Amino acid sequence: DTAVSQTPKYLVTQMGNDKSIKCEQNLGHDTMYWYKQDSKKFLKIMFSYNNKELIINETVPNRFSPKSPDKAHLNLHINSLELGDSAVYFCASSQDATGAGEQYFGPGTRLTVT
Amino acid sequence: SQQGEEDPQALSIQEGENATMNCSYKTSINNLQWYRQNSGRGLVHLILIRSNEREKHSGRLRVTLDTSKKSSSLLITASRAADTASYFCATVKTGANNLFFGTGTRLTVIP
């Protein structure tokens, strides 16, 4: 059974479109995260949610909006996509609500904006 | 700016040899973690070492932490072709509640 799953795995879209990436974890964790990995493999935290509440919102454009319908899901909605949004987006979860513990990552969603 | 930097950026060794990767960071930390990322996959947690620990082992992995030098090393002994991956260190800064990842070391183990 997949612990942290993301859909879709690949997403190709044009500039200006709005798209969503879904994430689900079946580990019973209270904390979920979204990361962005750029072309140089640098991984940066975007958002952190604990039990459906936003904990961390790093310097991310307002076009990115996370939505957590329940503590097992954290979806990422992106408005007005730009070329610079092309990257691999990873969802993760952890049991540790402080964010200091081990994190479990999804397989990633490769977003290509043309 | 990123918290950690790995060295070397890329490492190529023969199967059976040991691989050592280093990580340096900038601020005081709560803990430091190492993750592995296979090509096209998500990250997998390998080991966590707390700021009051100096060395930790897990199977063929050995991690050291020197808080005075703000550095850590990951040693993989008796490497296998399946160890080919990118390895990232990640730190939890003191008082923070999220991970800051380094730049990664790309390890290639030649069969």
Interface residues (C-beta under 8 A of the other chain):
Chain A: V4 Y33 K40 K41 F42 L43 K44 I45 S48 I55 I56 F90 A92 T98 G99 A100 G101 E102 Q103 Y104 F105 G106 P107 G108
Chain B: Q2 N30 N31 Q33 Y35 Q37 G40 R41 G42 L43 V44 H45 L48 S86 F88 V92 A96 N97 N98 L99 F100 F101 T103 G104
